[in-house]
Amino acid sequence: MAKSYWLAKTEPYDYSIQDLERDGQTQWDGVRNYQARNFMRDKMQTGDQVLIYHSMTDVLGVYGIAEVAGPAHPDTTQFDKKNKYFDEKSTEETPRWWCVDFTHVETFDEPVTRDDMKAEPGLAEMKLLKRGMRLSVMPVEKSEFDLVKKMSRR
C-alpha cells in the first residue's frame, strides 16, 4: 500500500514535538472526534508520515515530523477513570476510541508557522488552512507534506 501523509495537532503544553523526541515513541491518544478517530483507525498505516502541528500556542505551526509506528489499537485512556479522556460508554470488548503510536522522526530547528503556510501558494488547498477545519488529525497531500518539509529547511 502506498504511503499516506497526515497532520496531527497537539497543544505543546500537553504533549509537544520535544516530548515525542524525548520519548521516542508515544500512543497518540485523547482524540475524541469520530472523523479523526476513523482516519487513525481505518486509514493510517505503519510508515505513514505525520506533520506535528502545535496549536493553542503563541506561534502556531508545524514543529516536526513523526511516523506511524504500527496499526491502530484501542486508546487506553478511554478505560482509565482517572484520565480526562475516560469514556464511561466505552468497554474493552467494544472500544469507542482508537489511536496509533507515533515515532519521532525530526524536530525542526524553527517551526513552519501557520502564517508562513498561508503565504505559500502551493499550500492554498491544504485542509488545515481552510476556514472551519478543526480536526486534530487530517490527511495532507504528498506535495503539501514535501513543501512544508522543504520550508522547514529555509
N, C-alpha and C positions, 0 to 999 in steps of 0.2 A: 504494500500500500504506500502511496506517495506521502511524503512528509507534509504536515499541515503546520500552519503558523497561527499564533494566538497572542492575545494581550490579556494580562491579568492585573487587576487593580488591587492595591493594598494601601492601607494607611501606614505610613512609616513608623508612627508611634506604637502601632500594634505589631507589625512584622515588616521589616524593610529588606531591601536587597542586601544590605550589610549583614542583617541577621541570617539570611539564606547563605551568604558567603561564609559566615562563621560556622553555621550548622552543616553546610554541605548539601543537605537534603531535608525536605520537610513535607509533611502532609498539607496540601493546600485546602484547609478546612474552613468551615464557617460560612460557606457560600449558601445563601438562603433565598435564591431566586431560581425558579424552575427552569427557565431557559438557560441560564448559566450552568446549572446543575446538569442539564441534558447535554450541553457541549462537553463537559468533563466526562460524564458517564458514557455517552454514546459516540462521541466524535474524536476525542483526544486519544492519541496513540503514543506508545513508547517511542521516544526520539523526536517528537514534535518540539519545535522551538517556541519559546514564550517570551514576549517583551514584558518586563515587570515595570508597572506604572505606579508611581506614588501619587495618591490622591489625598485630599484633606490635609494639605501642607502648603507652605508659602510658595514653593516652586513646584508646580505640577509638571510631571513629565515621566519619561522612560528613563530608568536608572540602571537597567542592566538586562541580562538575558538568563533565562532558565531553560531547562529541558524536561519534558515529561519522562519520569523515571520508570513508569510501569503502568499497567492497566488500572482503570478506575476501581475503587473499593468503597465500602460504606464509610462515611465520615464519622469517626469515633466520637466527636464532640456531641453528636445528637443523642447519645446514650448516657452522657455524664450529667447528672442532676446539678452538679456544682458549676457547670460550664454555661456561659452566657448563650451558647448555641444549642443548649438542650432542647429537645423536641419531644414532648410527652406523648405525641401521637405516633412516634416512630419506634419500631421494635427491631431487635436483631434479626428476627425472622422476616420482617418486611420493612427494611430501612427506607426512609424517605429521601435522605440526603447522601450524595455520593461525591467523591473527590478523587484527585490523583496526587501523586507525590511529584514534587519538583526537585531537580538537582541544579545547583548553581553552575552557571557557565561563565558569566562575566559580569563584573560591576564596572560601569562606565566611569571614566575619570570625571566627566561632567555630564549632567543629565541632558537628554534631548527634551527640551521644555515643550509644554503644550503650545506656547506662543511660537516657538521655532517650527513645530509641526504644522500649525495653522498657516504659517507664512510660506510653506513649501508646496508649490503647485502639484507635485507628484503625490501628495497626500490628501488632495482635495476630497476624495471619495472615502477616506478612512472612516470607518464606523465610529470610532472614538470621538471624532471631531464633529459628528453630526449632532444637531440640536436634539435634546431629549434622550440621547443614548446614555443610559446609566448602568448598563450591565457590568458586573465585576469581572466577567470572563467573556471574551468575544473573539471571533476569528479575525485574522488580518490576512490580506493578500501577501504572497511571497514578495512581490515588488515593494509593498509597503514595509514589510519586515526588513528587506535588504536596504531600503532607503533610510529607515531610522537607524539601522546599524551603521551605515555609511556616515550619516550625520553625527553619530557619536564619536567618529574619528577626526572630526574637524577641529 
